[in-house]
Amino acid sequence: MEALFGDQEVVADLLTGYYTDYEPSSLWVAEHEGKVVGYLSGALDSRRYIWTMVRRLIPQIAIKSIIRGALWRPEAWGILMSGMTVLRLGGFHRHAGTDTYPAHLHVNVDKEFRSMKVGQLLMGRFLEQVKGAGLAGVHASVREDSPDSRRFFERLGFVEMERYPTIGPDSRKGRIAYVIVYGKELTS
Ligand SMILES: CC(C)(COP(=O)(O)OP(=O)(O)OC[C@H]1O[C@@H](n2cnc3c(N)ncnc32)[C@H](O)[C@@H]1OP(=O)(O)O)[C@@H](O)C(=O)NCCC(=O)NCCS
C-alpha cells in the first residue's frame, strides 16, 4: 500500500487506525528480543468496525490527506480510478462475513520470521478471545495471488466463502486484484 500511495502516515491511519484507536484490546503483537516481528489486528464486531470507518475514520483521513497534499499526488488519482472500477464490479458490497462470522482479523509476520509458527501463535490468542466473547465465528480477507497466505488460513481450518475485487499493487496499471474471504466457525 505504501508503494501504491506514498504517504505512509495516511496509509497507516487507513489500515490500522481503527484497531489502534478504537479496539486496542484485540490487537496482538509478537516480539522477539524487544523487536516487533508480527501483529494481528482484530475486531470482535465487524459492523462496529464498518460504522466507525465510514462515520469517523474515513472523513478524518480524507481531511488529513487534503491538508498533507496527499490527494494531489498522481498516484492518488490512479487509486481513485481503480476504486471506481472496483465499485462498478461490486467490490465494496460484501455478502459473506458479518452475520455468521462477526469477528475479523488481519495478520502480518516479518519476512525473516515467517514459517516459525508466529502467525499461528497470534491467531491462537485471538481465537481464544473471540470464543471468550461467545461469538460464532471469524473471517479474514486474503489476496487471491498469495498462495502461502491462503495455505496458512486453510491449514488453520478457515474455508473460502466468496471472492471480490479490490484495489491492489497493480491498480495504477489498471489491473484489478481479487481477494478471498475465508471464514471459520467456532464451537464453544
Ligand atoms: C500468512 C502469514 C501471517 C503466516 O504466518 P507464519 O508465521 O509464517 O505462519 P506459521 O509459521 O504460523 O504457519 C502456520 C501454518 O500455515 C501454513 N504456512 C505458513 N507459511 C507457509 C508457506 N510459506 N507456505 C505454505 N504454507 C505455509 C503451514 O501449513 C503452517 O503449518 P505447518 O507448518 O504445521 O504445516 C505470513 O506469511 C504473512 O505475514 N504473510 C503476509 C501477510 C498476509 O498475507 N496476511 C494474511 C492476510 S491478512
The ligand as an SDF file (V2000), in Angstrom:
LIG
                    3D

 48 50  0  0  0  0  0  0  0  0999 V2000
    0.2590  -15.5400    6.3950 C   0  0  0  0  0  0  0  0  0  0  0  0
    1.2940  -15.3380    7.4830 C   0  0  0  0  0  0  0  0  0  0  0  0
    0.6780  -14.4320    8.5720 C   0  0  0  0  0  0  0  0  0  0  0  0
    1.6460  -16.7030    8.0990 C   0  0  0  0  0  0  0  0  0  0  0  0
    2.4340  -16.5070    9.2520 O   0  0  0  0  0  0  0  0  0  0  0  0
    3.6140  -17.5420    9.6290 P   0  0  0  0  0  0  0  0  0  0  0  0
    4.0960  -17.1740   10.9780 O   0  0  0  0  0  0  0  0  0  0  0  0
    4.6110  -17.5400    8.5320 O   0  0  0  0  0  0  0  0  0  0  0  0
    2.8470  -18.9420    9.6340 O   0  0  0  0  0  0  0  0  0  0  0  0
    3.0650  -20.1620   10.6530 P   0  0  0  0  0  0  0  0  0  0  0  0
    4.5220  -20.4560   10.7440 O   0  0  0  0  0  0  0  0  0  0  0  0
    2.3560  -19.8930   11.9180 O   0  0  0  0  0  0  0  0  0  0  0  0
    2.3750  -21.3570    9.8310 O   0  0  0  0  0  0  0  0  0  0  0  0
    1.1410  -21.9640   10.1740 C   0  0  0  0  0  0  0  0  0  0  0  0
    0.7110  -22.8570    9.0230 C   0  0  0  0  0  0  0  0  0  0  0  0
    0.4430  -22.0740    7.8530 O   0  0  0  0  0  0  0  0  0  0  0  0
    0.9620  -22.7220    6.6750 C   0  0  0  0  0  0  0  0  0  0  0  0
    2.0220  -21.8940    6.0930 N   0  0  0  0  0  0  0  0  0  0  0  0
    2.6670  -20.8660    6.6600 C   0  0  0  0  0  0  0  0  0  0  0  0
    3.5690  -20.3430    5.8250 N   0  0  0  0  0  0  0  0  0  0  0  0
    3.5080  -21.0860    4.7050 C   0  0  0  0  0  0  0  0  0  0  0  0
    4.2000  -21.0470    3.4620 C   0  0  0  0  0  0  0  0  0  0  0  0
    5.1690  -20.1400    3.2130 N   0  0  0  0  0  0  0  0  0  0  0  0
    3.8660  -21.9660    2.5240 N   0  0  0  0  0  0  0  0  0  0  0  0
    2.9110  -22.8800    2.7530 C   0  0  0  0  0  0  0  0  0  0  0  0
    2.2230  -22.9630    3.9100 N   0  0  0  0  0  0  0  0  0  0  0  0
    2.5220  -22.0780    4.8640 C   0  0  0  0  0  0  0  0  0  0  0  0
    1.5610  -24.0360    7.1120 C   0  0  0  0  0  0  0  0  0  0  0  0
    0.5910  -25.0390    6.8810 O   0  0  0  0  0  0  0  0  0  0  0  0
    1.7870  -23.8500    8.6010 C   0  0  0  0  0  0  0  0  0  0  0  0
    1.5790  -25.0010    9.3950 O   0  0  0  0  0  0  0  0  0  0  0  0
    2.5950  -26.2720    9.3480 P   0  0  0  0  0  0  0  0  0  0  0  0
    3.9760  -25.6900    9.2970 O   0  0  0  0  0  0  0  0  0  0  0  0
    2.2680  -27.0030   10.6010 O   0  0  0  0  0  0  0  0  0  0  0  0
    2.2140  -27.0100    8.1010 O   0  0  0  0  0  0  0  0  0  0  0  0
    2.6060  -14.6880    6.9140 C   0  0  0  0  0  0  0  0  0  0  0  0
    3.0640  -15.4670    5.8560 O   0  0  0  0  0  0  0  0  0  0  0  0
    2.4420  -13.2510    6.4410 C   0  0  0  0  0  0  0  0  0  0  0  0
    2.6450  -12.3090    7.2020 O   0  0  0  0  0  0  0  0  0  0  0  0
    2.0650  -13.0410    5.1530 N   0  0  0  0  0  0  0  0  0  0  0  0
    1.9100  -11.7030    4.5790 C   0  0  0  0  0  0  0  0  0  0  0  0
    0.6670  -11.0150    5.1130 C   0  0  0  0  0  0  0  0  0  0  0  0
   -0.5930  -11.7680    4.7400 C   0  0  0  0  0  0  0  0  0  0  0  0
   -0.7490  -12.2420    3.6270 O   0  0  0  0  0  0  0  0  0  0  0  0
   -1.5050  -11.8670    5.7340 N   0  0  0  0  0  0  0  0  0  0  0  0
   -2.7640  -12.5840    5.5520 C   0  0  0  0  0  0  0  0  0  0  0  0
   -3.8820  -11.7170    5.1170 C   0  0  0  0  0  0  0  0  0  0  0  0
   -4.4710  -10.6650    6.4190 S   0  0  0  0  0  0  0  0  0  0  0  0
  1  2  1  0
  2  3  1  0
  2  4  1  0
  2 36  1  0
  4  5  1  0
  5  6  1  0
  6  7  2  0
  6  8  1  0
  6  9  1  0
  9 10  1  0
 10 11  2  0
 10 12  1  0
 10 13  1  0
 13 14  1  0
 14 15  1  0
 15 16  1  0
 15 30  1  0
 16 17  1  0
 17 18  1  0
 17 28  1  0
 18 19  1  0
 18 27  1  0
 19 20  2  0
 20 21  1  0
 21 22  1  0
 21 27  2  0
 22 23  1  0
 22 24  2  0
 24 25  1  0
 25 26  2  0
 26 27  1  0
 28 29  1  0
 28 30  1  0
 30 31  1  0
 31 32  1  0
 32 33  2  0
 32 34  1  0
 32 35  1  0
 36 37  1  0
 36 38  1  0
 38 39  2  0
 38 40  1  0
 40 41  1  0
 41 42  1  0
 42 43  1  0
 43 44  2  0
 43 45  1  0
 45 46  1  0
 46 47  1  0
 47 48  1  0
M  END
$$$$
